[in-house]
Amino acid sequence: MPASNSFAIGHQDIVEAAARLDGFAVRTPLLENALLNERAGGRVLLKPEVLQRSGSFKFRGAFNRLSQLTPEERRGGVVAWSSGNHAQGVAAAAALLGMPAVIVMPSDAPALKIANTRGYGAEVVLYDRWTESREAIATAIAEERGAATVPPYDHPQIMAGQGTVGLEIAAQAQAIGAVPDDVIAPCSGGGLMSGVATAVRHSFPDARLWAAEPAGFDDVARSLAAGERVENAAGQRSICDALLTPTPGALTFPVMKDLLSGSLAVTDAEVKAAMAYAFTVLKLVVEPGGAVGLAAVLTGKLPAAGRTVAVVLSGGNVDAATFTDALALSS
């Protein structure tokens, strides 16, 4: 997939991905809530990828990647590694395209995400995220079965697919006469953030672009400060299971380094409060990792007073126990 610049993807790659996704991915709405606007003191536009097929934005990148496999590659099926949302996105895309899928998932992934991945017909291989390498396990399976690999973020076709979230934000904002001053999205490896940033910058060159991360997993913030990729310290924990990648991607980081204004970290307690707010006020179920951008707005870490801010709610795949705990602790 040729990019229109020196980076892994360009705007045209995202436009082409949107064409492939047409009729398969949900074009999620851009929502606005009067109570949230009043609290923020500005205009907050919400992109609820919780309503996406498979419950998160990950379906976009997965389908864009799988739909470009050759007939021979499709016969061998696909292998992916994921804590849950990419797993479900790949499994759902593979089912639609009629190919087998094997997903390597951490044994401590939310039970709902494991069950949903199997529900789409994928074979799930569990591993210990603290002592084993998911990439090594997946690579061995792919070589054994002659399957194509589907990385969770560090691949041009994945990045372009995720960028369609930003493409839609730009078009939907323009349709209502809104000009985003800031756009913030959850960030782990950077597939979503690099794609969204590329798409939004094309239409709104003056918008500030922000990543949101869990405290203790702020590798993007520290990498931006250092000017190079750095890793998170070992042994960190967070309820944001979807955002625990140790370091930004080799392909995604140069894009983020070029386009982002920064990255904002939020605590687990702030994430829980955002989940509770999304449920009680916005009537949306948002998983911990999907709520970090909203948490940044609600806490004022990303000031919204007098500004227009677009926030990506990246996923809604949360176990009942984790969700209930967030509601209880935030009540």
C-alpha positions in Angstrom: 0.0 0.0 0.0 1.9 3.1 -1.1 1.6 6.2 1.1 1.5 9.7 -0.1 4.4 10.7 2.1 7.4 9.2 3.9 5.2 7.6 6.5 3.5 4.1 6.4 0.2 5.6 5.3 -1.2 8.7 3.7 -4.7 10.2 3.5 -5.4 8.4 0.2 -4.7 5.0 1.8 -7.5 5.8 4.4 -9.9 6.9 1.7 -9.3 3.6 -0.1 -9.8 1.7 3.1 -13.1 3.4 3.6 -14.2 2.2 0.2 -13.3 -1.4 1.2 -15.2 -1.1 4.5 -18.3 0.4 2.9 -21.2 -2.0 3.6 -19.3 -4.0 6.2 -18.2 -1.5 8.9 -20.7 0.6 10.8 -20.4 4.3 10.1 -20.7 5.2 13.8 -22.4 8.6 14.5 -20.8 11.7 16.0 -22.8 12.4 19.1 -23.3 15.5 21.2 -24.8 15.8 24.7 -26.0 19.0 26.3 -25.1 18.0 29.8 -21.5 17.0 28.8 -21.2 20.3 26.9 -22.3 22.2 30.0 -19.9 20.4 32.2 -17.0 20.8 29.8 -17.8 24.4 29.1 -17.4 23.8 25.4 -18.6 21.5 22.6 -17.7 17.8 22.9 -18.3 15.6 19.9 -18.3 11.8 20.7 -17.3 9.1 18.2 -18.8 5.9 19.8 -16.9 3.0 18.3 -18.6 1.0 21.0 -21.4 0.7 18.3 -19.0 -0.7 15.8 -19.2 -4.3 14.6 -17.4 -6.5 17.2 -17.8 -3.7 19.7 -14.7 -1.6 18.9 -12.8 0.2 16.1 -10.6 -2.8 15.6 -12.9 -4.4 13.0 -12.0 -1.6 10.6 -8.3 -2.4 10.4 -8.8 -6.1 10.5 -11.3 -6.1 7.6 -9.1 -3.8 5.6 -6.1 -6.1 6.0 -8.0 -9.4 5.5 -9.9 -8.1 2.4 -6.6 -7.5 0.6 -5.3 -11.1 1.1 -5.0 -13.1 -2.1 -7.2 -16.2 -2.6 -4.2 -18.4 -1.8 -3.5 -16.5 1.4 -7.1 -16.7 2.4 -7.1 -20.5 2.1 -4.3 -20.6 4.8 -6.3 -18.5 7.1 -5.0 -15.8 9.5 -3.3 -15.7 12.8 -3.5 -12.6 15.1 -2.5 -11.7 18.7 -4.6 -9.5 20.9 -5.8 -8.8 24.4 -9.4 -8.9 23.0 -10.6 -6.1 20.7 -8.3 -6.9 17.8 -9.1 -10.6 18.4 -12.8 -10.0 18.0 -12.3 -7.7 15.0 -10.1 -10.2 13.2 -12.5 -13.1 14.1 -15.5 -11.1 12.8 -13.7 -10.1 9.6 -12.5 -13.6 9.0 -16.0 -15.0 9.4 -17.4 -12.5 6.9 -14.7 -13.4 4.4 -15.0 -17.1 4.9 -11.5 -17.9 6.2 -10.2 -19.7 9.3 -8.7 -17.6 12.1 -6.5 -18.4 15.1 -6.1 -15.8 17.8 -3.4 -15.8 20.5 -4.9 -14.1 23.6 -3.6 -13.5 27.2 -5.1 -15.9 29.7 -6.1 -12.9 31.9 -8.0 -11.2 29.1 -11.6 -10.3 30.0 -13.8 -13.5 29.7 -16.3 -11.6 27.6 -13.6 -10.9 24.9 -12.4 -14.5 24.9 -16.0 -15.8 24.6 -16.9 -13.3 21.9 -13.8 -14.2 19.9 -14.7 -17.9 20.0 -18.3 -16.9 19.2 -17.2 -15.6 15.8 -15.7 -19.0 15.1 -12.1 -18.3 15.7 -9.7 -20.8 17.5 -8.3 -19.2 20.6 -4.8 -20.0 22.0 -4.2 -18.6 25.5 -0.8 -17.5 26.8 0.7 -15.8 29.9 1.2 -12.2 29.0 3.9 -11.8 31.7 6.1 -14.7 30.8 5.5 -15.6 27.2 5.7 -13.8 23.8 2.5 -13.6 21.9 4.3 -12.6 18.7 6.5 -15.7 19.0 3.6 -18.0 19.6 1.6 -16.5 16.7 4.5 -16.6 14.3 5.1 -20.3 15.0 1.4 -21.1 14.4 1.4 -19.1 11.2 4.5 -20.9 9.9 3.1 -24.3 10.8 -0.3 -23.7 9.1 0.8 -21.4 6.3 -1.4 -18.6 7.6 -1.1 -14.9 7.1 -0.4 -12.8 10.2 -2.6 -9.8 11.2 -0.6 -7.5 13.6 -2.8 -5.5 16.0 -1.4 -2.1 15.0 2.0 -1.9 13.3 0.9 -2.6 9.7 0.0 0.0 7.0 -3.3 -1.8 6.1 -4.3 -1.9 9.8 -3.4 1.8 10.3 -5.3 2.8 7.2 -8.4 0.9 8.3 -8.3 2.5 11.8 -7.9 5.9 10.1 -11.4 5.6 8.7 -12.5 6.7 12.2 -10.8 10.0 11.7 -12.1 10.2 8.1 -15.7 9.9 9.4 -15.1 12.4 12.3 -13.9 15.0 9.7 -16.8 14.5 7.4 -19.4 14.4 10.2 -18.0 17.5 11.9 -18.0 19.4 8.6 -21.7 18.3 8.0 -22.8 20.0 11.3 -20.5 23.0 10.8 -18.2 22.1 13.6 -14.4 22.8 13.5 -12.6 20.6 16.0 -9.9 22.5 18.0 -8.8 19.2 19.6 -9.2 15.5 18.8 -8.3 12.8 21.3 -8.3 9.1 21.0 -7.2 6.1 23.2 -3.7 5.0 22.3 -1.6 1.9 22.9 0.5 0.7 20.0 -0.7 3.7 17.9 -2.7 2.1 15.1 -5.9 4.1 15.8 -4.1 7.3 16.8 -1.8 7.4 13.8 -4.7 6.8 11.4 -7.0 9.2 13.0 -4.3 11.9 13.1 -3.5 11.4 9.5 -7.2 11.7 8.4 -8.1 14.6 10.7 -5.0 16.7 9.9 -5.9 16.5 6.2 -9.3 18.2 6.8 -8.5 20.3 9.9 -4.8 21.3 9.7 -5.0 23.5 12.8 -6.6 20.9 15.1 -4.5 19.7 18.0 -4.3 15.9 18.1 -3.9 14.1 21.4 -3.4 10.5 22.5 -4.8 9.3 25.8 -3.1 6.6 27.8 -3.5 4.8 31.2 -1.1 6.1 34.0 1.9 3.7 34.1 1.5 2.9 30.4 2.3 6.4 29.1 4.9 5.2 26.7 3.6 7.4 23.9 3.9 10.5 26.1 7.5 9.6 27.1 8.4 8.6 23.6 7.2 11.9 22.2 9.2 13.7 24.9 12.3 11.7 24.1 12.0 11.8 20.4 12.3 8.1 20.1 10.4 5.0 21.2 10.7 4.1 24.9 9.2 1.2 26.8 6.9 1.1 29.9 8.4 -0.1 33.1 7.9 -3.8 33.8 5.3 -4.9 36.4 2.8 -2.0 35.8 -0.9 -2.8 36.1 -4.1 -1.1 34.8 -7.7 -1.9 34.3 -7.3 -0.7 30.7 -6.6 -4.1 29.3 -6.8 -2.9 25.7 -4.0 -0.4 26.2 -1.1 -2.3 27.7 1.3 -2.5 24.8 4.9 -1.9 26.1 6.0 0.6 23.4 4.6 2.5 20.4 4.9 0.8 17.0 7.8 1.2 14.7 5.5 2.4 11.9 2.9 4.3 14.1 5.4 6.3 16.2 6.9 8.4 13.3 3.4 9.5 12.4 2.5 10.4 16.0 5.8 12.2 16.5 5.0 14.3 13.4 1.4 15.0 14.1 0.5 14.9 17.8 0.5 17.8 20.2 1.1 15.3 23.1 -0.4 12.4 25.1 -2.4 12.7 28.3 -2.4 10.0 31.0 -5.3 9.2 33.3 -5.6 7.0 36.3 -7.7 3.9 36.8 -9.9 5.9 39.2 -10.5 8.6 36.6 -11.2 5.9 34.0 -13.9 4.4 36.2 -15.5 7.7 36.8 -15.6 8.3 33.0 -17.2 4.9 32.5 -19.8 5.7 35.0 -20.4 9.1 33.5 -20.8 7.6 30.0 -23.3 5.1 31.3 -25.4 7.4 33.5 -25.3 10.6 31.4 -24.5 9.5 27.8 -26.3 6.1 28.0 -23.2 4.4 26.5 -21.3 1.3 27.8 -17.6 2.0 27.4 -14.8 -0.3 28.4 -11.9 1.0 30.5 -9.5 1.5 27.5 -12.2 3.1 25.5 -12.9 5.7 28.2 -9.4 7.3 28.6 -10.1 10.2 26.2 -13.3 11.0 27.9 -11.6 10.8 31.2 -9.0 13.4 30.0 -11.9 15.8 29.1 -13.8 15.2 32.3 -10.8 15.8 34.5 -9.8 18.9 32.6 -6.4 17.4 31.6 -7.6 18.3 28.1 -9.4 21.6 28.7 -12.6 22.0 26.6 -13.8 25.3 27.8 -14.6 27.5 24.9 -13.4 24.8 22.5 -14.7 22.1 20.2 -13.3 18.7 21.2 -13.8 15.4 19.4 -13.4 12.3 21.5 -13.1 8.7 20.3 -14.8 6.1 22.6 -12.8 3.2 21.1 -14.6 0.2 22.5 -17.3 -1.2 24.7 -16.3 -4.8 25.4 -16.3 -4.9 29.2 -17.0 -7.7 31.6 -20.0 -7.2 33.8 -17.9 -7.5 36.9 -15.5 -4.8 35.8 -18.3 -2.5 34.7 -20.3 -3.0 37.9 -17.1 -2.2 39.9 -16.7 1.0 38.0 -20.2 2.1 38.6 -20.1 1.2 42.3 -16.8 3.0 43.0 -17.9 6.0 41.1 -21.3 6.4 42.6 
